[in-house]
């Protein structure tokens, strides 16, 4: 039990911290200006779910966010239940160098590209990013591991790729109940550590089975989250990734608008703000997301936030 006065003091301190922040808000910045305008960054104790179908770029989205934060000297923990640490490192290098991922993986680069690669790796080595790869992780064991890792690294945010690869110590009759336990445990962990946890999640095939021809029908919704139910309930924020050109097989929509590289981040749930759809630019060859109207933001993140007036109230 806590007296309201103690809560008010902490709330006021949070407001003062936000006012004094170079970003103009109190949450951890994503490094994507339009997304931060809608979310005010990621708040401590929040569970953020990023849902997407295959080929939408959810791993690249998580890596982009993690890199943007690390460049601001925010320590990041990245847990990959699907890819190895080496594969994640390759994605990070590709994201940062702007060299096609295939050329990096095969080593078929010219002298200039090798020079860029070596200088970029030197920079990446200074970033406060901590990687862990393991599959078949029981959620109970994972949470104990995270607590120990946070104590040793002082990381301020956690990324997990991805939810459906967790198992549970106790065996349930169906997958729905297992995932329900996983999301509850992750939410409890976020609150206990008082830091944001961002977890990627698969979507079911409902998106693919909707009528074709009108791409808006292919836009994911919260009920498309695979083994969903408590995922939506436990999450403070739900972000759904959608790439119109993937479904239209065209660089223009029906109205002739440019959708080349367009990635929509659908804010389907936002417990402290409003729901919206944010436009980003996705570059699959680099596994990188950028602001739709500012493709050079990765080199000057702090410039986006120097003027706090750029962050507007949703109310």
N, C-alpha and C positions, 0 to 999 in steps of 0.2 A: 504494500500500500504506500502510495506517495501523495503527499499533500499537493494541492493544485498550485500553490505558490512556487514549489520547486520546479514544477513543469513550466510555469510561466517564465521563470528565470532562464531556463534552458531555451525556451522558444524565443525569448527576446535576444539571447546570445546568438542563436542561429540567424535571426534577422540582421543583427549587427555584422555577423560574419559575411552574410550575403551582400550587405551594403559596401563592405570593405573589399570584397573579392574583385580581382581584376576582370572577372568574367561577367559580373553583373548579376550573379545568382549564386546560391549556396551549394548546389549539387556539383557532382564531378562532370566536367564538360566532355561532350562526345567528340569535339573537334569538328563537328558538322553544324554550321551556323543555324540553318533552318530547323534542324532537329532540336537544337538547344533552345531556340525561341519557343518551341512548343512544349518541351519537357523541363526546361531550366536545369538541364543536366540530370544525372542519376543520383537520387537521394539515398542517404545511408539507411540501412535496414530494409530497402526495397528488393523484391524479387522481380526481375525483368525477364520476360519470355520473348524470344525472337523466333517466330514461326515462319517456315517457308517450305515449299516443295523443292525437290531436287532441281539443280541448275539455276536457282534463284540467287545463289551466292551467300548463303547464311554464314558459312565459315569465313569467307572473305570479309563479310560485314563485321563479324566479331574481331577479326584481326585488325581491320582498319580502325575500329574504336580503340582497341588495346594499344595500337601504335600511337594514335593521336594523344592518348592519355600519357603514355610513357614519355613522349616528347615534351610534355609539360611537367616532367619529373614526378609523375604520380605512379607509385609502384603498383604493378599489375600481376595477378596470378592467372595463368591460362592453363586449364585442364582440358586435355584432348582425350576423349574416350574412343575416338575413331582413328585419327592420324597419329603417326609417331612424332616425337619431338623434331626429328630431322625434316619430316615433311612440313611441319608447321614453320620451322626455321626457313625452309625454302620459300614458303608462301610470304613470310615476312620480308625476305630479301627481295623477292619479285615485287611486292607492294612498294617497297622503298626505292628501288633502283629505277623502276619504270622500264625495265628490260623484259621482253616477252618471257614468260615462265618456261616455255619449251626450250628457248635458247639457253636459259640458265641451267635447266635440268640436264641438257645434253652437253653443256660446256662449249657450244658452238657460237662463240662471241668474238668480235673483232677486238683489236687492242684498246680502242676507246671504251668499249663496253667492259672489258676486263678492269680497266682503270676505275671506271664508275663503280663496278662491283666491289673492288677492294676498298675503296674509300667509304662506300656505304656500309660495308660490314664493320669497318672500324667505328663508325658512328653507332650502328645498332648495338655493338658490344657494350656501349655505355648506357643503354636504355635499361631502366629498372623493370624488366620483364622476366618472369619466372615461369618455366614450362614444366608440366608433368604429363606424361602419357601413360595410360593403362586402360585395358579393356576389362570387361566383366567385373566392374566395381560394384560392390554392395553399398547402398546408400549410407548405411550406418557406419561402415568402415571409412567411407569417403569423408563424411562429416568430421570424424575424429582426425583424419589426416589433414583436412583443411585448417582446423583449429591450430594444430601444431605448425603448419606452414605459415599461417598468418603471424603467429608469435615470432617465428624466426626471420620473416622477411619484412614485416610491417606493411604488407600490401594493403592498398586502400580499396581495391575492387577485385572481384572474381569473375572470370569468364569460364563457361563450361560448354563443351561441344561433344555430345549433345544429350538431352534428357533421356531419350528412349533406350540408351545403351546402359543405363543403370539396372541393377537387379536389387533384390531385397533379401535380407537374412531369413525372414519368415516367408514361407511360400504361400501365395494366395491362389484362389481358384481361377482368377482371371487377371489379365494384364491391366485392366482399368484400376483395380484395387492396388496393384503394385505401383503404378504411376502416381496414384493418389498419395501413397505414403511418401514417395520420392519428393513430390512438390511440397508436401507439408514439412518434411525434414529440411528442405532447402530454404523454405520461408523461415522456419525456426532458426536456422543457422544464420541467415542474414540479420535477423533481429538480435540474436545473441552477440554476433561479432560487430553489429552496428555498421555494416558496410554493404554496398550494393552487390547483388549476385545477378549476373546476366547468364541465362542458359538458353541455348538453341534448342528448338523442338521441331520435329517433323510434323507435317500436315498429312492428313489422310488423302485418299484419292478422289474425294468428292469434287475437288477443284477440276480435275481432269475430266470427270464424267459429266460436267455441266455442258449444256448446248454450246457448240462452237459458233463462231461468226461474230458474236458481240463480246468483245474482250472484257467488258465490265463484269460479265457473268463468271469470268474466270478469277476475279479478284477473291483472295482468301478472306474468310471470316473466322471469328473466334471458334465457332463450332467445328471448324475444319481441323483444329488441333488434334493430332493423333492421340488416341486413348484419353480424350479430354474430359472435361467435367471439372475436376478440382484444379486443373492447370489454370483455367480462367479464374476460378475462385481464389486461389492462393496468390496469384500474380498481382502485383501492384500496377504493373505496366505490361501491356501486350503489344508487341510490334510485329506486323506481318509484312513480309517482303513480297513484292510483285513486280515482274518485268513484262510490260505489255508487248514488247516486240517479240518476246519468246512465243507468245500465243498467237499473235497476229502474223508472225513471219514477215514483218514489214517494218521499215523505219518510219512509217507515217501511220497515224490512226485514221479513222473514217472521216474526220474533219480536216485532214491534211496537216495536222500538227506533227512536229518533229518528235519522235520517240526513240531516236537512235541512242542507245545507252541508258535510256530512262529506267530508273528503279524507283518504285514507289514504296515508301515506308508508311504503312497504314497503322496509325496509332488507334488500335481497336479498343484499348482500355487504358485509362490514365487517371488514377485515383486522386491525383492532386491538380488536375488541369483538364483541358478539353481534348476531345478526339479530333484528329485531323489526318490528312494525307500529305506527306512531305516528299518532294521530288529530289532525288539524288541522281548522280551520274555513275553508272557502273562500268568499269573497264575490266572485262573478264580476263584479258591477257595479262593483267597485273594483279588480278584478284583484289581490286581496290574500289572503294566508294568515295565519291567527292561531292561537294555541293554542286547542284545543277547549274547554277549561274556563276560559279567561281571554281574553276578546275585547278587553280594553283594554291588552294588553301592549305595543302599539306606542308608547305614551306614557311607559312607565316600564321600559325594557329592563333597566337596571342593577339595578333592584329584584329581578329574577328571580334574580340571581346573588350578592347580597350575603352570603347564607348558603351557604357551600360545602358544607354537609351535604346540600343538596338534590341534589347530584350523587352518585349511588350507584355503587359498583363493580359491574360485571356479573359478576364472578367469585366 
